[in-house]
Amino acid sequence: MTSPLIVVTGATGQLGQTLSRRWSEFPIRQYQFKALDRSELDLNQAEAAIATLAELRPVVIVNAAAYTQVDKAESDSIEVHRVNAEAVGRIAAWSAENDASLIHISTDFVFDGASKTPYEPKQQTNPLGVYGASKLAGERQIQALAKQRSAIIRTSWLYCEYGNNFVKTMLRLMKENDQLSVVDDQCGSPTSTHGLAALIFAMILNRNAAGIYHWTDGGSISWFEFALEIQRQGIQEGLLSKAIPISPIPTSDYPTPARRPAYSVLDRSRTLTDFDCPSADWQAQLNRVLKELASK
Ligand SMILES: NC(=O)c1ccc[n+]([C@@H]2O[C@H](COP(=O)([O-])OP(=O)(O)OC[C@H]3O[C@@H](n4cnc5c(N)ncnc54)[C@H](OP(=O)(O)O)[C@@H]3O)[C@@H](O)[C@H]2O)c1
């Protein structure tokens, strides 16, 4: 008899790469693991994507693929909805019909940022832009079509040693410039894909995960405060040779096509109660990724 299969979409993304590199460390050896890149499963081609699932017959699908370019999304709403909502609905329906579990990743951008306290999973959503609206539509498809067997993990400010992210961009800019200005009036929580991957593996072990969960590395900081810590630890780990002045600026001084929530801290208490997941704080998680970058 062949082992049951876990399929991950978005193999080339930050989370997809992390899941691929880390899965063998977790006690899920009873499963086979297959991460599919866009050429193997394209969310823009839903028919073909479903045919691929029908051929592979996974018992768990982790949907780590998404249209993630938040600013480009503002002028590309048809494709964004096709990838982040319609295709997600098709996968959810296939999962329900074929008794597979679906673990889907969503975002803090489903909220408008008007709250002053951490967002709970059941709190009112109100996305400010096309990307957030498409991710919320994807969540709703899942809840309508595969509620019993699906877990939706909302996360925020993802980074790791792979791909493009704020941490790597800051390290580069800190090397190239004599000073830097960073937005100080958007507050959220950074999340290492390594902690998120550990949560996903914990959910795979406990096949009862269902509903909406929030996951971050904790903390309630601005991008400016995150940049200060990246610089402090970057020097400590030998990734940067010197400190440069970093100034706080308002969002109005750094205009972008998509509006972002001013406050998007997620309340992860239900997730910590329900799963055996890593609760290392965001500074410790950042340190792990910086050490990995320094070792390269
Ligand atoms: N990054 C963040 O700060 C953040 C914050 C909150 C939530 N999230 C969510 O977390 C999840 C993982 O994000 P991430 O940062 O790992 O994303 P990422 O690094 O931007 O990677 C996105 C992945 O999706 C794939 N993809 C895009 N369009 C596709 C399509 N039409 N068909 C198949 N694959 C497609 C990309 O493939 P290519 O390499 O071929 O483009 C890539 O593998 C996403 O659901 C995202 O919405 C991210």
The ligand as an SDF file (V2000), in Angstrom:
LIG
                    3D

 48 52  0  0  0  0  0  0  0  0999 V2000
    4.2400   37.4510    2.3170 N   0  0  0  0  0  0  0  0  0  0  0  0
    3.5170   37.9400    3.3270 C   0  0  0  0  0  0  0  0  0  0  0  0
    3.9200   38.8870    4.0270 O   0  0  0  0  0  0  0  0  0  0  0  0
    2.1840   37.3210    3.6620 C   0  0  0  0  0  0  0  0  0  0  0  0
    1.4380   37.8810    4.7140 C   0  0  0  0  0  0  0  0  0  0  0  0
    0.2180   37.2910    5.0490 C   0  0  0  0  0  0  0  0  0  0  0  0
   -0.2420   36.1960    4.3460 C   0  0  0  0  0  0  0  0  0  0  0  0
    0.5010   35.6940    3.3150 N   0  0  0  0  0  0  0  0  0  0  0  0
   -0.0250   34.5080    2.5940 C   0  0  0  0  0  0  0  0  0  0  0  0
    0.8450   33.4340    2.8760 O   0  0  0  0  0  0  0  0  0  0  0  0
    0.9030   32.5410    1.7620 C   0  0  0  0  0  0  0  0  0  0  0  0
    2.3480   32.2660    1.3880 C   0  0  0  0  0  0  0  0  0  0  0  0
    2.9560   33.5160    1.0620 O   0  0  0  0  0  0  0  0  0  0  0  0
    4.4790   33.6130    0.5970 P   0  0  0  0  0  0  0  0  0  0  0  0
    5.0390   34.8540    1.2060 O   0  0  0  0  0  0  0  0  0  0  0  0
    5.1610   32.3040    0.7780 O   0  0  0  0  0  0  0  0  0  0  0  0
    4.2480   33.8910   -0.9550 O   0  0  0  0  0  0  0  0  0  0  0  0
    5.3370   34.1380   -2.0970 P   0  0  0  0  0  0  0  0  0  0  0  0
    6.7100   33.9470   -1.5810 O   0  0  0  0  0  0  0  0  0  0  0  0
    4.9710   35.4000   -2.7760 O   0  0  0  0  0  0  0  0  0  0  0  0
    5.0360   32.9020   -3.0690 O   0  0  0  0  0  0  0  0  0  0  0  0
    3.8130   32.7970   -3.7460 C   0  0  0  0  0  0  0  0  0  0  0  0
    3.7960   31.4480   -4.3920 C   0  0  0  0  0  0  0  0  0  0  0  0
    2.5690   31.3230   -5.1030 O   0  0  0  0  0  0  0  0  0  0  0  0
    2.8700   30.9190   -6.4190 C   0  0  0  0  0  0  0  0  0  0  0  0
    1.8610   31.3550   -7.3500 N   0  0  0  0  0  0  0  0  0  0  0  0
    1.4860   32.6100   -7.6890 C   0  0  0  0  0  0  0  0  0  0  0  0
    0.5240   32.5790   -8.6380 N   0  0  0  0  0  0  0  0  0  0  0  0
    0.2950   31.2580   -8.8920 C   0  0  0  0  0  0  0  0  0  0  0  0
   -0.5510   30.5580   -9.7650 C   0  0  0  0  0  0  0  0  0  0  0  0
   -1.3620   31.2050  -10.6240 N   0  0  0  0  0  0  0  0  0  0  0  0
   -0.5370   29.1990   -9.7470 N   0  0  0  0  0  0  0  0  0  0  0  0
    0.2940   28.5280   -8.9340 C   0  0  0  0  0  0  0  0  0  0  0  0
    1.1520   29.1340   -8.1000 N   0  0  0  0  0  0  0  0  0  0  0  0
    1.1450   30.4860   -8.0790 C   0  0  0  0  0  0  0  0  0  0  0  0
    4.2190   31.5410   -6.7300 C   0  0  0  0  0  0  0  0  0  0  0  0
    4.8030   30.9120   -7.8410 O   0  0  0  0  0  0  0  0  0  0  0  0
    5.8990   31.6770   -8.7750 P   0  0  0  0  0  0  0  0  0  0  0  0
    7.1900   31.5830   -8.0120 O   0  0  0  0  0  0  0  0  0  0  0  0
    5.8880   30.8640  -10.0270 O   0  0  0  0  0  0  0  0  0  0  0  0
    5.4160   33.0720   -8.9560 O   0  0  0  0  0  0  0  0  0  0  0  0
    4.9240   31.2480   -5.4220 C   0  0  0  0  0  0  0  0  0  0  0  0
    5.3440   29.9140   -5.3730 O   0  0  0  0  0  0  0  0  0  0  0  0
    0.0380   33.1920    0.6710 C   0  0  0  0  0  0  0  0  0  0  0  0
   -1.2420   32.6340    0.7160 O   0  0  0  0  0  0  0  0  0  0  0  0
   -0.0510   34.6460    1.0940 C   0  0  0  0  0  0  0  0  0  0  0  0
   -1.2510   35.2390    0.6430 O   0  0  0  0  0  0  0  0  0  0  0  0
    1.6960   36.2240    2.9560 C   0  0  0  0  0  0  0  0  0  0  0  0
  1  2  1  0
  2  3  2  0
  2  4  1  0
  4  5  1  0
  4 48  2  0
  5  6  2  0
  6  7  1  0
  7  8  2  0
  8  9  1  0
  8 48  1  0
  9 10  1  0
  9 46  1  0
 10 11  1  0
 11 12  1  0
 11 44  1  0
 12 13  1  0
 13 14  1  0
 14 15  2  0
 14 16  1  0
 14 17  1  0
 17 18  1  0
 18 19  2  0
 18 20  1  0
 18 21  1  0
 21 22  1  0
 22 23  1  0
 23 24  1  0
 23 42  1  0
 24 25  1  0
 25 26  1  0
 25 36  1  0
 26 27  1  0
 26 35  1  0
 27 28  2  0
 28 29  1  0
 29 30  1  0
 29 35  2  0
 30 31  1  0
 30 32  2  0
 32 33  1  0
 33 34  2  0
 34 35  1  0
 36 37  1  0
 36 42  1  0
 37 38  1  0
 38 39  2  0
 38 40  1  0
 38 41  1  0
 42 43  1  0
 44 45  1  0
 44 46  1  0
 46 47  1  0
M  CHG  2   8   1  16  -1
M  END
$$$$
